[in-house]
Amino acid sequence: VQLQASGGGLVQAGGSLRLSCVASASARAFSANALGWFRRRPGKEREFVAAIAWENPNTVYASFVKGRFTISQDNAKNAVYLQMNSLQPDDTAVYFCAAMTYNDYRYARIAQKYDYWGQGTLVTVSS
């Protein structure tokens, strides 16, 4: 299974971006239970951003999102999206999408539970 992330770019503080992640197969085909977004800021460890359960609309967010980001999915397109509003320079990072087959959504914040990873897309927020 391959995950293709896109939508990154350069944006000014306060601006918005929408990231997309398309899987090469349906979530059901590779038994994905959740899709998530993680990021790695310069000089920082990878961190959880948001996740969505594949079979229902349950979502979970990192506390720093604070209502600015929204994760959504389109099962027909095998896609998951991350709408990011009110971006700040501290949001500058490479954003990765990932798919989790582990059958416990409570672990959706844990990167080690994800089996498939996209290549990452760079988001740069200027001040």
C-alpha positions as CSV (number, residue, x, y, z in Angstrom):
1,V,0.0,0.0,0.0
2,Q,1.3,3.4,-0.9
3,L,0.2,6.7,0.6
4,Q,0.7,9.9,-1.4
5,A,0.6,13.2,0.5
6,S,0.3,16.5,-1.2
7,G,-0.8,20.1,-0.7
8,G,2.1,21.5,1.2
9,G,3.6,24.9,0.4
10,L,4.5,28.3,1.6
11,V,1.9,30.4,3.3
12,Q,1.8,33.5,5.4
13,A,0.9,33.4,9.1
14,G,-2.8,33.3,9.4
15,G,-3.3,31.6,6.1
16,S,-4.7,28.2,5.3
17,L,-3.6,25.0,3.5
18,R,-5.4,21.8,2.7
19,L,-3.3,18.6,2.7
20,S,-4.4,15.5,0.9
21,C,-3.4,11.9,1.2
22,V,-4.5,9.3,-1.2
23,A,-4.0,5.6,-0.7
24,S,-3.3,3.2,-3.5
25,A,-6.0,0.9,-2.2
26,S,-9.2,1.1,-0.2
27,A,-8.8,1.1,3.6
28,R,-10.8,-2.0,3.7
29,A,-8.4,-3.7,1.2
30,F,-5.5,-3.3,3.6
31,S,-7.5,-3.4,6.8
32,A,-6.8,0.1,7.9
33,N,-8.7,1.2,11.0
34,A,-7.5,4.8,11.1
35,L,-5.7,7.3,9.0
36,G,-3.6,10.0,10.7
37,W,-1.4,13.0,10.2
38,F,1.9,13.5,11.9
39,R,4.5,16.2,11.5
40,R,8.1,16.8,12.1
41,R,9.1,20.3,12.8
42,P,12.8,21.4,12.3
43,G,14.9,20.0,15.0
44,K,12.0,18.3,16.7
45,E,10.7,14.8,17.1
46,R,7.8,13.6,15.0
47,E,4.5,14.4,16.7
48,F,0.9,13.5,16.3
49,V,-1.5,16.0,14.6
50,A,-4.8,14.3,14.0
51,A,-6.5,11.0,13.2
52,I,-9.8,9.7,11.9
53,A,-11.3,6.3,12.1
54,W,-11.9,4.8,8.7
55,E,-15.3,3.3,9.4
56,N,-16.9,6.1,11.3
57,P,-16.4,9.8,11.8
58,N,-14.5,9.6,15.1
59,T,-11.6,12.1,15.1
60,V,-8.9,12.9,17.5
61,Y,-6.6,15.9,17.6
62,A,-3.4,17.0,19.2
63,S,-4.0,19.7,21.8
64,F,-1.9,22.3,19.9
65,V,-4.4,22.1,17.0
66,K,-6.9,24.1,19.2
67,G,-9.7,23.9,16.6
68,R,-7.6,25.2,13.8
69,F,-7.2,22.0,11.9
70,T,-9.9,19.6,10.6
71,I,-9.3,16.0,9.4
72,S,-11.8,14.4,7.0
73,Q,-12.0,11.5,4.7
74,D,-13.5,10.5,1.4
75,N,-13.8,6.7,1.3
76,A,-14.8,6.7,-2.4
77,K,-11.4,8.3,-3.2
78,N,-9.4,6.5,-0.6
79,A,-8.4,9.9,0.6
80,V,-7.9,11.7,3.9
81,Y,-7.6,15.5,4.2
82,L,-6.2,17.9,6.7
83,Q,-7.6,21.4,6.5
84,M,-5.3,23.8,8.3
85,N,-6.4,27.3,9.2
86,S,-4.8,30.1,11.2
87,L,-1.4,28.7,10.4
88,Q,1.5,30.0,12.5
89,P,5.2,29.8,11.9
90,D,5.4,27.1,14.6
91,D,3.3,24.9,12.3
92,T,6.2,24.8,9.8
93,A,7.0,21.1,9.4
94,V,7.0,18.2,7.1
95,Y,3.6,16.6,7.4
96,F,3.1,12.9,7.0
97,C,0.0,10.8,6.5
98,A,-0.1,7.3,7.8
99,A,-2.5,4.3,8.0
100,M,-3.0,2.2,11.1
101,T,-4.2,-1.4,10.9
102,Y,-4.0,-1.9,14.7
103,N,-7.5,-2.6,15.9
104,D,-7.7,-0.2,18.7
105,Y,-8.5,3.4,17.9
106,R,-7.4,4.5,21.4
107,Y,-3.8,4.2,20.1
108,A,-4.4,6.5,17.1
109,R,-2.0,9.1,18.6
110,I,0.9,6.6,18.7
111,A,3.1,6.7,15.6
112,Q,4.5,3.3,16.3
113,K,1.1,1.8,15.8
114,Y,0.9,2.9,12.2
115,D,2.0,0.5,9.5
116,Y,2.0,2.6,6.3
117,W,3.5,6.1,5.8
118,G,3.4,8.6,3.0
119,Q,6.5,10.5,1.9
120,G,5.6,13.8,3.6
121,T,4.8,17.2,2.3
122,L,6.5,20.4,3.5
123,V,4.5,23.2,5.0
124,T,6.3,26.5,5.5
125,V,4.6,29.3,7.4
126,S,6.2,32.7,7.1
127,S,5.7,35.4,9.7
